[in-house]
């Protein structure tokens, strides 16, 4: 199984909205993917962080996939690519880690 973690920092303002508004929209559109992409086994998305968080992050995503091929299928799925189109417009940085469990 592959776990895919992505964390995003957003621009202060983009697409006519604040970072907080865009973070809310990101969470909503990403959560909407749940159950719609066969290779996406689990999905957690949040913009709420514990006080112990040490990274400058506004949105985090954790997904799981059977294997690297499943992760690639998710990454290239048309519904995911629609999300990516919006996300690229509103973020200032993206970091990702993929690991095997």
N, C-alpha and C positions, 0 to 999 in steps of 0.2 A: 504494500500500500504506500502511496505517495501522499504526504501532507504538503500543502502549498500555503505559505503565509505571505501576505502582501500588506505593507503599510504605506500609507499615503500622507503627504503633507500638501495642503491646498494653498492656492494663491489667495491672498486677502480678498480679492474680488475678481470674478470671471463670469462671463456669460450673463452679465447684469445682475449678479447675485453675490452675497457675502460668502465667505468660506463656510460659515456655519450652515447656511442654506444649501450650498452645494454639497456639503458633507451629508446632510439629511437626504438629499436627492440621490447621492451615490449609494447610500445604505439601502434605500428603497429599491433602486433599479437592480442592485446586486442581489438583494434578497429575493427579488422576483424571479431570478434564475432557478431557484430551488425547485427541483422536480421537473424541470423543463429540458435539461441536458442530461442524456443517459449516462455519460461518464462522470458526472458530478455526483459523488456518493453522499457527501455531507457538505454543508455550507454554514458558516457563522460569519456575520458581519456586524461590526459595532463602531460607534463613535464615542463610547463611554469607556473611560480608562481608570484604573485604580491609581491611587496617589503614588504608588511605587514605580510607575512607568518612568523609564529613563530616556525614552526616545521622543523626539518632537514629531508627533503623529496625530492625525485627526480622524482617520478611518483605518480600520484593520479588517482583513479578510483571512479566514482560515477555511480551506476546503480540503477534501480528501478524494482520492482517485485510486482505482485499482493498481495502476502502474503508470509509467511515463507516457505510454501511448494514450492512456485515458486523459492525462493532464494535457497532452497536446490536442486531443479531440476537443476538450473543453476550451482551451485557449483559442482554437480556430473556429469554434461554433458560431454561426451567424448571430445568435442572441447575445453571446458574450461580446462579440465584436461591436455590436450596437452600444453596449455599455462602455466599452473601451473608447469609442468615438467621443462620448461625453466626458469621460474621465480625463482623457488627454488634454481637454480644453481647460480643466479647472485645477489640475494639480501642479505643484511646483517640484515635487519629487515623489519617486516610487522606489521602494526597496522590496525585494522578494527573497525568500528562502524556500527551497523544496528539499524535503528529506524523506528517507525511506523508513518505515516502521514495520 
